[in-house]
Amino acid sequence: MAASRAAVAAVEVVVSDPMPAELLARWTSQSTARNGVRLCIRPLRSDDREREIEFINSLSERTRYFRLMTPLKFLPPHLLDRLMDIDYDRRMAFVATTEEDGCQRFIGIARYGETDRPDCIELGITVTDRWHRQGIARLLFAELVRFARWRGIRCMEGIVLHDNLPMIELAKQLGFHTAYDYAQHVVVISMSLESSRSGES
Ligand SMILES: CC(C)(COP(=O)(O)OP(=O)(O)OC[C@H]1O[C@@H](n2cnc3c(N)ncnc32)[C@H](O)[C@@H]1OP(=O)(O)O)[C@@H](O)C(=O)NCCC(=O)NCCS
């Protein structure tokens, strides 16, 4: 009985994951952080829910605030559902993982989601605090842009809090146009994916 339940669960995971195994393999790569540690960069999968929770819980309040723009103490289920809701087309996420004590852990996630324009997506990127300045955001961003171009997306934008200097600096390094919105206290970053090859390594 237990075995058949496990088999059903396995089938459900495969069925609910719209990314075929061949594509998952094609978009999975090995890389190295600045400190020499080996990483895997791969698409988020439907069986990553617990790893996503652990990742959000690993973030400092400041990092979580900069990413979610609200001082959340815990992750509400509806937000977790939204973070896991990717369709490998207009809603996509890449994760950077390491192996620790035999367990795969997320150390960074770069994602995009839909906007009201079909060929334009909104970027979100987070790296857990103890892995900052190891080049993880750059690696994730390059893969996300490669995927977005492959999906025919033409423009990427993002909203960044005005005092989020690390992200503003990262955006400038990656070639984003930055515009201050003084009324909303945010910086709007945008990039055309048609002409620019920025962010690709
Ligand atoms: C912004 C963030 C994603 C950067 O991640 P990271 O993995 O540390 O970035 P990288 O190591 O790839 O850095 C790439 C470049 O960005 C810039 N940068 C990153 N962090 C910086 C900082 N604290 N101060 C100044 N520049 C910084 C640098 O130019 C850096 O290149 P360098 O290290 O060769 O000088 C990370 O700080 C983070 O998760 N912040 C909280 C979440 C957030 O703000 N998300 C953005 C909202 S969409």
The ligand as a Gaussian input file, in Angstrom:
#p B3LYP/6-31G(d) Opt

LIG

0 1
 C       21.534000      42.259000      -4.849000
 C       21.973000      40.815000      -4.653000
 C       21.037000      39.882000      -5.412000
 C       23.409000      40.653000      -5.205000
 O       23.767000      39.277000      -5.130000
 P       25.306000      38.796000      -5.092000
 O       25.329000      37.344000      -5.420000
 O       25.922000      39.223000      -3.838000
 O       25.920000      39.635000      -6.289000
 P       27.244000      39.282000      -7.102000
 O       28.247000      38.680000      -6.183000
 O       26.905000      38.518000      -8.330000
 O       27.750000      40.758000      -7.471000
 C       27.742000      41.253000      -8.792000
 C       28.053000      42.745000      -8.742000
 O       26.975000      43.464000      -8.142000
 C       27.496000      44.580000      -7.393000
 N       27.226000      44.394000      -5.962000
 C       26.683000      43.298000      -5.374000
 N       26.556000      43.502000      -4.047000
 C       27.028000      44.762000      -3.819000
 C       27.160000      45.541000      -2.643000
 N       26.803000      45.074000      -1.425000
 N       27.676000      46.782000      -2.748000
 C       28.053000      47.268000      -3.965000
 N       27.963000      46.562000      -5.111000
 C       27.451000      45.315000      -5.037000
 C       28.989000      44.575000      -7.650000
 O       29.245000      45.331000      -8.811000
 C       29.255000      43.101000      -7.907000
 O       30.412000      42.852000      -8.641000
 P       31.822000      42.700000      -7.867000
 O       31.601000      41.813000      -6.674000
 O       32.709000      42.090000      -8.906000
 O       32.223000      44.081000      -7.442000
 C       22.001000      40.447000      -3.140000
 O       22.665000      41.465000      -2.430000
 C       20.626000      40.221000      -2.553000
 O       20.110000      39.095000      -2.518000
 N       20.002000      41.292000      -2.035000
 C       18.687000      41.181000      -1.396000
 C       17.562000      40.876000      -2.347000
 C       17.380000      42.023000      -3.335000
 O       17.639000      43.166000      -3.034000
 N       16.914000      41.689000      -4.531000
 C       16.677000      42.689000      -5.529000
 C       15.229000      43.016000      -5.678000
 S       14.728000      42.483000      -7.271000

